[in-house]
Amino acid sequence: MLSSLLTLGLPTGLARAEPVVKGKTRLVLARTLATALRRGGVQVSKLKQATLQGRTISLPVASGEVDVASGAGSIELEGGFRLARGARSVALTALRLDTAKRTLWGKVDGRGTKIASFAAYTVERVGFGDQVAVAALLLQPDVAAQLGRELGKPRLFRPAAPFASVSSSFKPQFDTLAKGTLQLSLDPGTLAKLKAAEVVPQPFEALTVASEPPTYAASLIGGIVYPDLRGGSAGVEAGIRLQRETPRTVVSWLGLSVSLESNKVFADSSLGSPAGSSPRGVGPIAALDLSGATARVDPGKRTVTITGARATLEASAAALLNEAFAKGAAQPLVAAGDPLGEISLWMTGH
């Protein structure tokens, strides 16, 4: 159900900026400018974490937020570079490439300003991340004038001429889900306890993959994929009903979802009985143990696969099953920690 997805904070399909965790940006000074700097006695040097080779200044990506589908967003860069001519110098630091606003921001000798602008950029998906390229940065007129003034070369920098090109490769902390599958294979032992009480599982909007043990699968409708497997979440509209005919009693776990941050399986729970329906709301029904699971990441296909994660009943879920189907408090059918089954996830990012 959509309510369980919103509770977990899963995206509902809208484009969003995603946090950038690592990458590198290469700023290549225009050849004509590099020649003019050399002839004018201006030396270029790196600052802090930057590296310099020829006309190329490489700056690590410190942070940022980018919509990887379009490349629109903002990337904060570490380090910077200095232009020096004799005793005169000017430093450009705290650089920030903003593709949404088509600008390069930063500090010129400690003062924050818009350094350059650009008309367009290109974006190419590289694994889970992007490579964004800007063919021509054009200096702002006031910055061009300031650089020339600081270096004693008023006509060295021209706003209308290309200042540099930029290429930035980065990876996001996570990717929004494009498609995928959640599979639940019920535990035979716990299922035997329920069947002894004449309780039968009924899949809800899910495909039955196998009958022994009962295994159900459904398409994911939302989620977040973490390439480093340190988190992530995914959910489906489908679920299962555990049903007894006489007296007719049904425990429903719908809108199944999995959080790889809390290692919990969530559902919208309810109890139906001859006395009426009793919604229990969205909450965890099982704890997830990934220690024996198999996890695979394919950056090229932007896929994360987790198979065979062990799910054990939460106390609230066990209590609901006992309330519905046990003969009495003294004869519980199940207990917290009993196995619910195995969870598998196949997730593909955008």
FENCOR-V11279 format. One record per residue. N is the residue number from 1. PSI is psi in radians with two decimals (NA if undefined). OMEGA is omega in radians with two decimals (none if undefined). NEAR is the number of other ideal C-beta (glycine too) atoms within 8 Angstrom. Layout:
# FENCOR-V11279
n:N psi:PSI omega:OMEGA near:NEAR
n:N psi:PSI omega:OMEGA near:NEAR
This chain:
# FENCOR-V11279
n:1 psi:2.62 omega:-3.11 near:9
n:2 psi:-0.56 omega:-3.11 near:8
n:3 psi:-0.67 omega:-3.13 near:9
n:4 psi:-0.58 omega:3.10 near:15
n:5 psi:-0.72 omega:3.13 near:14
n:6 psi:-0.61 omega:3.11 near:9
n:7 psi:-0.65 omega:-3.13 near:8
n:8 psi:-0.08 omega:-3.14 near:11
n:9 psi:0.49 omega:-3.14 near:5
n:10 psi:2.56 omega:3.12 near:13
n:11 psi:2.60 omega:-3.11 near:10
n:12 psi:0.38 omega:3.04 near:8
n:13 psi:-0.12 omega:-3.14 near:4
n:14 psi:2.58 omega:3.08 near:5
n:15 psi:2.54 omega:-3.12 near:5
n:16 psi:2.69 omega:3.05 near:7
n:17 psi:2.39 omega:-3.09 near:8
n:18 psi:2.41 omega:-3.09 near:13
n:19 psi:2.37 omega:3.10 near:10
n:20 psi:2.33 omega:-3.07 near:16
n:21 psi:-0.45 omega:3.12 near:7
n:22 psi:2.83 omega:3.12 near:7
n:23 psi:-3.04 omega:-3.13 near:12
n:24 psi:2.46 omega:3.11 near:10
n:25 psi:2.29 omega:3.12 near:16
n:26 psi:2.09 omega:3.08 near:11
n:27 psi:2.04 omega:-3.08 near:13
n:28 psi:2.00 omega:3.12 near:11
n:29 psi:2.43 omega:3.12 near:13
n:30 psi:2.46 omega:-3.06 near:12
n:31 psi:-0.76 omega:-3.12 near:7
n:32 psi:-0.65 omega:3.12 near:8
n:33 psi:-0.74 omega:3.13 near:13
n:34 psi:-0.69 omega:3.10 near:11
n:35 psi:-0.75 omega:3.14 near:8
n:36 psi:-0.67 omega:3.11 near:9
n:37 psi:-0.77 omega:-3.12 near:13
n:38 psi:-0.78 omega:-3.14 near:8
n:39 psi:-0.48 omega:3.14 near:6
n:40 psi:0.09 omega:3.11 near:10
n:41 psi:0.38 omega:-3.13 near:7
n:42 psi:2.19 omega:3.12 near:12
n:43 psi:2.51 omega:3.09 near:8
n:44 psi:2.29 omega:3.10 near:11
n:45 psi:2.69 omega:-3.11 near:8
n:46 psi:2.76 omega:3.07 near:11
n:47 psi:2.33 omega:3.06 near:10
n:48 psi:-2.15 omega:-2.97 near:8
n:49 psi:-0.11 omega:-3.11 near:6
n:50 psi:2.78 omega:2.99 near:14
n:51 psi:2.73 omega:-3.09 near:6
n:52 psi:2.26 omega:3.05 near:11
n:53 psi:1.95 omega:-3.08 near:5
n:54 psi:-2.18 omega:3.12 near:4
n:55 psi:-0.02 omega:-3.01 near:6
n:56 psi:2.16 omega:3.06 near:10
n:57 psi:2.06 omega:-3.13 near:13
n:58 psi:2.26 omega:-3.08 near:12
n:59 psi:2.20 omega:3.09 near:15
n:60 psi:2.56 omega:3.03 near:13
n:61 psi:2.15 omega:-3.12 near:16
n:62 psi:-0.75 omega:-3.11 near:7
n:63 psi:-3.04 omega:3.11 near:8
n:64 psi:3.08 omega:3.06 near:13
n:65 psi:2.17 omega:-3.05 near:8
n:66 psi:2.42 omega:2.94 near:17
n:67 psi:1.84 omega:-3.01 near:11
n:68 psi:-0.36 omega:3.13 near:13
n:69 psi:-0.61 omega:-3.08 near:6
n:70 psi:-0.26 omega:-3.07 near:7
n:71 psi:0.07 omega:-3.12 near:13
n:72 psi:2.27 omega:3.12 near:8
n:73 psi:-2.79 omega:-3.05 near:13
n:74 psi:2.36 omega:-3.09 near:11
n:75 psi:2.09 omega:3.10 near:18
n:76 psi:2.36 omega:-3.08 near:11
n:77 psi:2.57 omega:3.09 near:14
n:78 psi:2.70 omega:3.10 near:10
n:79 psi:-2.70 omega:-3.12 near:12
n:80 psi:-2.81 omega:3.11 near:16
n:81 psi:2.80 omega:-3.11 near:14
n:82 psi:2.45 omega:3.00 near:12
n:83 psi:2.22 omega:-3.08 near:15
n:84 psi:2.46 omega:3.07 near:11
n:85 psi:1.80 omega:-3.06 near:12
n:86 psi:-2.24 omega:-3.14 near:6
n:87 psi:-0.12 omega:-3.12 near:3
n:88 psi:2.49 omega:3.08 near:9
n:89 psi:2.78 omega:3.08 near:10
n:90 psi:2.35 omega:-3.09 near:13
n:91 psi:2.42 omega:3.05 near:13
n:92 psi:2.00 omega:-3.04 near:12
n:93 psi:3.11 omega:3.11 near:11
n:94 psi:0.79 omega:-3.07 near:10
n:95 psi:2.50 omega:3.13 near:14
n:96 psi:2.06 omega:3.11 near:12
n:97 psi:2.06 omega:-3.10 near:13
n:98 psi:1.72 omega:-3.12 near:12
n:99 psi:-0.44 omega:3.13 near:15
n:100 psi:-0.66 omega:-3.12 near:7
n:101 psi:0.03 omega:3.11 near:5
n:102 psi:0.85 omega:-3.10 near:10
n:103 psi:2.73 omega:2.93 near:10
n:104 psi:2.02 omega:3.13 near:14
n:105 psi:2.88 omega:3.08 near:11
n:106 psi:-2.96 omega:3.10 near:13
n:107 psi:2.31 omega:3.04 near:12
n:108 psi:1.90 omega:-3.02 near:13
n:109 psi:0.77 omega:3.03 near:7
n:110 psi:-0.11 omega:-3.13 near:6
n:111 psi:2.15 omega:-3.13 near:6
n:112 psi:2.38 omega:-3.12 near:6
n:113 psi:2.87 omega:2.97 near:11
n:114 psi:2.00 omega:-3.04 near:9
n:115 psi:-0.79 omega:-3.06 near:13
n:116 psi:2.88 omega:3.08 near:13
n:117 psi:2.91 omega:3.08 near:10
n:118 psi:2.69 omega:-3.03 near:14
n:119 psi:-0.56 omega:-3.04 near:5
n:120 psi:2.91 omega:3.05 near:7
n:121 psi:2.81 omega:3.06 near:10
n:122 psi:2.68 omega:3.14 near:7
n:123 psi:2.43 omega:3.11 near:11
n:124 psi:2.27 omega:3.09 near:7
n:125 psi:2.29 omega:3.08 near:8
n:126 psi:1.74 omega:-3.04 near:7
n:127 psi:-2.34 omega:3.09 near:9
n:128 psi:-0.25 omega:-3.03 near:11
n:129 psi:-2.83 omega:-3.10 near:12
n:130 psi:2.78 omega:2.87 near:12
n:131 psi:2.02 omega:-3.11 near:10
n:132 psi:2.35 omega:-3.11 near:17
n:133 psi:2.40 omega:3.07 near:12
n:134 psi:2.13 omega:-3.05 near:13
n:135 psi:-0.61 omega:-3.05 near:6
n:136 psi:2.02 omega:2.97 near:10
n:137 psi:2.31 omega:3.11 near:13
n:138 psi:2.14 omega:-3.12 near:12
n:139 psi:2.48 omega:2.99 near:13
n:140 psi:2.49 omega:-3.10 near:12
n:141 psi:-0.73 omega:-3.11 near:7
n:142 psi:-0.58 omega:3.12 near:7
n:143 psi:-0.73 omega:3.09 near:14
n:144 psi:-0.75 omega:3.13 near:12
n:145 psi:-0.71 omega:-3.13 near:10
n:146 psi:-0.76 omega:3.14 near:10
n:147 psi:-0.79 omega:3.12 near:14
n:148 psi:-0.70 omega:-3.14 near:12
n:149 psi:-0.78 omega:-3.11 near:8
n:150 psi:-0.59 omega:-3.09 near:11
n:151 psi:-0.02 omega:-3.14 near:15
n:152 psi:0.44 omega:3.13 near:8
n:153 psi:1.36 omega:-2.97 near:9
n:154 psi:-0.52 omega:-3.06 near:7
n:155 psi:0.25 omega:-3.06 near:6
n:156 psi:-0.63 omega:-3.08 near:11
n:157 psi:2.22 omega:-3.13 near:12
n:158 psi:2.14 omega:-3.10 near:7
n:159 psi:-0.59 omega:-3.06 near:9
n:160 psi:-0.23 omega:-3.11 near:4
n:161 psi:2.58 omega:3.11 near:9
n:162 psi:2.32 omega:3.11 near:10
n:163 psi:-0.75 omega:-3.11 near:12
n:164 psi:2.90 omega:2.95 near:11
n:165 psi:2.79 omega:-3.07 near:12
n:166 psi:2.41 omega:3.00 near:15
n:167 psi:2.16 omega:-3.09 near:11
n:168 psi:2.17 omega:3.07 near:14
n:169 psi:2.30 omega:-3.08 near:11
n:170 psi:2.82 omega:3.11 near:16
n:171 psi:2.42 omega:3.11 near:10
n:172 psi:2.79 omega:3.05 near:13
n:173 psi:-0.63 omega:3.11 near:7
n:174 psi:2.94 omega:3.10 near:12
n:175 psi:2.49 omega:3.07 near:13
n:176 psi:2.59 omega:-3.05 near:12
n:177 psi:2.34 omega:3.03 near:16
n:178 psi:-0.74 omega:-3.14 near:8
n:179 psi:2.93 omega:3.11 near:6
n:180 psi:-3.11 omega:-3.07 near:13
n:181 psi:2.43 omega:2.97 near:10
n:182 psi:2.31 omega:-3.14 near:15
n:183 psi:2.36 omega:3.09 near:12
n:184 psi:2.15 omega:3.07 near:14
n:185 psi:1.97 omega:-3.05 near:12
n:186 psi:2.55 omega:-3.12 near:13
n:187 psi:2.24 omega:-3.11 near:12
n:188 psi:-0.66 omega:-3.11 near:8
n:189 psi:-0.85 omega:3.12 near:8
n:190 psi:-0.65 omega:3.12 near:14
n:191 psi:-0.63 omega:3.11 near:12
n:192 psi:-0.66 omega:3.09 near:8
n:193 psi:-0.74 omega:-3.14 near:10
n:194 psi:-0.70 omega:-3.14 near:15
n:195 psi:-0.53 omega:3.08 near:9
n:196 psi:-0.44 omega:3.07 near:7
n:197 psi:0.30 omega:3.12 near:11
n:198 psi:0.60 omega:3.10 near:8
n:199 psi:2.26 omega:-3.08 near:10
n:200 psi:2.32 omega:3.09 near:9
n:201 psi:2.43 omega:3.09 near:12
n:202 psi:2.06 omega:3.14 near:8
n:203 psi:2.52 omega:3.10 near:12
n:204 psi:1.93 omega:3.14 near:10
n:205 psi:0.65 omega:3.11 near:7
n:206 psi:2.68 omega:3.11 near:12
n:207 psi:2.28 omega:3.06 near:7
n:208 psi:1.99 omega:-3.09 near:9
n:209 psi:-0.67 omega:-3.14 near:8
n:210 psi:2.69 omega:-3.13 near:8
n:211 psi:-0.45 omega:-3.13 near:5
n:212 psi:1.89 omega:-0.21 near:5
n:213 psi:2.77 omega:-3.13 near:10
n:214 psi:2.18 omega:-3.08 near:12
n:215 psi:2.24 omega:-3.07 near:12
n:216 psi:2.59 omega:3.14 near:13
n:217 psi:2.58 omega:3.11 near:10
n:218 psi:2.69 omega:-3.14 near:13
n:219 psi:2.40 omega:3.09 near:7
n:220 psi:2.48 omega:3.14 near:15
n:221 psi:-0.06 omega:3.11 near:7
n:222 psi:2.71 omega:3.11 near:11
n:223 psi:3.09 omega:3.14 near:14
n:224 psi:2.29 omega:-3.10 near:13
n:225 psi:2.14 omega:3.06 near:15
n:226 psi:2.02 omega:3.14 near:12
n:227 psi:-0.47 omega:-3.13 near:13
n:228 psi:0.07 omega:3.10 near:4
n:229 psi:0.32 omega:3.13 near:11
n:230 psi:-0.02 omega:3.14 near:4
n:231 psi:-2.88 omega:3.14 near:9
n:232 psi:2.80 omega:3.14 near:14
n:233 psi:2.63 omega:-3.12 near:14
n:234 psi:2.62 omega:-3.12 near:16
n:235 psi:2.85 omega:3.13 near:18
n:236 psi:2.82 omega:3.02 near:14
n:237 psi:-0.42 omega:-3.03 near:11
n:238 psi:3.01 omega:3.10 near:12
n:239 psi:-2.77 omega:3.10 near:15
n:240 psi:2.69 omega:3.00 near:14
n:241 psi:2.34 omega:3.05 near:12
n:242 psi:2.01 omega:-2.87 near:16
n:243 psi:2.37 omega:3.00 near:12
n:244 psi:2.39 omega:-3.04 near:14
n:245 psi:-0.72 omega:-3.05 near:5
n:246 psi:2.06 omega:-0.31 near:5
n:247 psi:2.57 omega:-3.02 near:6
n:248 psi:2.01 omega:-3.11 near:10
n:249 psi:2.37 omega:-3.07 near:12
n:250 psi:2.21 omega:2.91 near:12
n:251 psi:2.13 omega:-3.12 near:15
n:252 psi:2.27 omega:2.99 near:14
n:253 psi:1.71 omega:-3.06 near:13
n:254 psi:2.85 omega:-3.12 near:12
n:255 psi:0.84 omega:-3.12 near:17
n:256 psi:2.41 omega:3.08 near:17
n:257 psi:2.72 omega:-3.07 near:15
n:258 psi:2.31 omega:3.02 near:14
n:259 psi:2.09 omega:3.11 near:11
n:260 psi:0.02 omega:3.03 near:12
n:261 psi:-0.81 omega:3.11 near:7
n:262 psi:-0.17 omega:-3.07 near:5
n:263 psi:0.93 omega:3.12 near:9
n:264 psi:2.66 omega:2.98 near:11
n:265 psi:2.21 omega:-3.09 near:14
n:266 psi:2.74 omega:3.06 near:16
n:267 psi:2.79 omega:3.00 near:14
n:268 psi:1.84 omega:-2.99 near:14
n:269 psi:2.59 omega:3.03 near:16
n:270 psi:2.76 omega:3.11 near:11
n:271 psi:2.14 omega:3.08 near:14
n:272 psi:2.29 omega:-3.10 near:11
n:273 psi:3.02 omega:3.09 near:11
n:274 psi:-0.40 omega:-3.14 near:6
n:275 psi:-0.19 omega:3.14 near:3
n:276 psi:-3.05 omega:-3.10 near:6
n:277 psi:2.43 omega:-3.12 near:6
n:278 psi:1.66 omega:3.10 near:8
n:279 psi:2.43 omega:3.11 near:7
n:280 psi:-0.12 omega:3.06 near:9
n:281 psi:-3.14 omega:-3.11 near:6
n:282 psi:2.30 omega:3.12 near:11
n:283 psi:3.04 omega:-3.14 near:10
n:284 psi:2.34 omega:3.06 near:11
n:285 psi:-0.29 omega:-3.12 near:13
n:286 psi:2.60 omega:2.98 near:12
n:287 psi:2.56 omega:-3.06 near:10
n:288 psi:2.20 omega:3.11 near:13
n:289 psi:1.96 omega:-3.09 near:11
n:290 psi:0.02 omega:-3.03 near:10
n:291 psi:-0.57 omega:3.13 near:5
n:292 psi:0.10 omega:-3.11 near:7
n:293 psi:2.82 omega:3.04 near:11
n:294 psi:2.17 omega:-3.13 near:7
n:295 psi:2.35 omega:3.13 near:9
n:296 psi:2.45 omega:3.08 near:7
n:297 psi:2.24 omega:3.08 near:9
n:298 psi:1.65 omega:-3.09 near:9
n:299 psi:-0.65 omega:-3.11 near:8
n:300 psi:-0.68 omega:3.13 near:5
n:301 psi:0.01 omega:-3.12 near:6
n:302 psi:0.84 omega:-3.11 near:14
n:303 psi:2.56 omega:3.01 near:11
n:304 psi:2.25 omega:-3.13 near:15
n:305 psi:2.25 omega:3.06 near:13
n:306 psi:2.09 omega:-3.13 near:14
n:307 psi:2.53 omega:3.03 near:8
n:308 psi:0.52 omega:3.06 near:9
n:309 psi:2.32 omega:-3.05 near:14
n:310 psi:2.22 omega:3.14 near:12
n:311 psi:2.24 omega:3.13 near:14
n:312 psi:2.54 omega:-3.02 near:12
n:313 psi:2.33 omega:2.95 near:16
n:314 psi:2.79 omega:-3.11 near:13
n:315 psi:-0.71 omega:-3.11 near:7
n:316 psi:-0.63 omega:3.13 near:11
n:317 psi:-0.74 omega:3.09 near:14
n:318 psi:-0.72 omega:3.13 near:14
n:319 psi:-0.66 omega:3.13 near:8
n:320 psi:-0.74 omega:3.11 near:12
n:321 psi:-0.70 omega:3.13 near:15
n:322 psi:-0.67 omega:3.08 near:12
n:323 psi:-0.66 omega:-3.07 near:7
n:324 psi:-0.69 omega:-2.89 near:13
n:325 psi:-0.26 omega:-3.12 near:12
n:326 psi:2.66 omega:-3.14 near:12
n:327 psi:-0.38 omega:3.13 near:4
n:328 psi:2.98 omega:-3.11 near:5
n:329 psi:-0.48 omega:-3.11 near:6
n:330 psi:-0.18 omega:-3.11 near:3
n:331 psi:1.14 omega:3.14 near:7
n:332 psi:2.56 omega:3.09 near:8
n:333 psi:-0.72 omega:-3.06 near:11
n:334 psi:2.94 omega:3.12 near:11
n:335 psi:2.78 omega:3.05 near:7
n:336 psi:2.35 omega:-3.11 near:8
n:337 psi:-0.22 omega:3.05 near:5
n:338 psi:2.57 omega:-3.11 near:12
n:339 psi:2.29 omega:2.98 near:10
n:340 psi:-0.67 omega:-3.13 near:14
n:341 psi:-2.71 omega:3.13 near:11
n:342 psi:2.42 omega:3.12 near:10
n:343 psi:2.35 omega:3.03 near:14
n:344 psi:2.51 omega:-3.13 near:13
n:345 psi:2.34 omega:2.97 near:16
n:346 psi:1.99 omega:-3.03 near:9
n:347 psi:2.33 omega:3.09 near:14
n:348 psi:2.23 omega:3.13 near:11
n:349 psi:2.91 omega:3.12 near:13
n:350 psi:NA omega:none near:8
